[in-house]
Each structure stands twice: as structure tokens, then as C-alpha cells.
Amino acid sequence: MEIALRQWYKVLTPRPVVLISTIDIKGVSNAAPFSFVMPCSINPPLIGFASSPEHHTVKNILEVKDFVVNLPGEDIVEKLWVCAKNFPPEVNEIERANLHEEGSVKVKSPRIKECFAHFECKLWAKHNAGDHLLIIGHLLYAEVRDDCFCKGKYAVTQAHPLMHIGGNEFSSVGRILRVKEE
């Protein structure tokens, strides 16, 4: 079945969803979920996400030059969805969603306490990508909850990371499949 090219990305699911937290120059915090996200480099450590250029998150990053990628678990999916709403710039989505800010170690933007991992980033680059802007962050600090990273390995079934299917539909990792190595 052929599908319209404007809908191709809907088949590339589920995608990991993150909460990007930022702060504006007036000190107002912001958070929004994104699923167009990917690692870009190991050395240096770079992460990228794509967003509409008009999004508050992008405007804050371009002004302050930093952001935090927070990894949410399935336990906060309803609160994450509140952050997806289109609030005016003076509204703190983190508070509105009944989530809690905590100070970051290396950047001005806050971390979201309820998330199981946090990647503090400095703006590395921005690139036009069609109707989106690709934001690339240089990781300055990474932290994960102890029970979600054991013996140098990500405990994905313990973390229950959220995956975005589309619209208001999400899934969570429930099982691990291993292939035999020869």
C-alpha cells in the first residue's frame, strides 16, 4: 500500500520520547516532549532533536544556549502530555504539569526530577531541516537513576522508557529480544 509522503514518519514508530527542559532569559522554565530525537556522536557526545522553529523550546535554546534532555518513564505519561500543550511563553509547563524542577550541574536550564535520566547540553549547532530545525547539543553532564544503569548497561525494563506512537498514543518497553551471536 502506498502512503502519502507527508505521512511517512508515522510508520517509523515507536520512537523514544524525551522531555526537553529550557529556561528563557527572564528565568521562566519550559518543558516539551519530543520524539524526533537521536544520538549524533559518541566523541564528542552529541544529541539531536528536530522541532518546529516557532516552538518556545527552540527560542529558549537559541537565547540561553543550553537545554536538558530528560528521559521520562511510563509513570509520568499524563504529566508529559500536559507539557505538550501550547501554553503562552510566560507559563512554566513543568509546574503546570505538576512536575518538579531541580538544578542542573552544568547548565542554566532545569532538570525534571521525576525523569530517570538527564543529559545536560550546551547548544552545539542548529541546521534547517525542511519545516523543522535540527538542534544539536553537546552533552556536558549525564546522569541516570542507579536502578536504571547496572554494570555499565542500561536496564531498560527497569526504566520503562516511553515510546511515542503518534498523537496521544505511547508505549513502553516490556521485553527484550536477543539474537544469537555466532
Secondary structure, DSSP 8 states (H G I E B T S, - for coil): ----GGGGGGGS--EE-EEEEEE-TTS-EEEEEE-SEEEEETTTTEEEEEE-TTSHHHHHHHHH-EEEEEE-BGGGHHHHHHHTS---TTS-HHHHTT--EE--SSSSS-EETTSSEEEEEEEEEEEEETTEEEEEEEEEEEEE-GGGEETTEE-HHHH-BEEEEETTEEEE----------
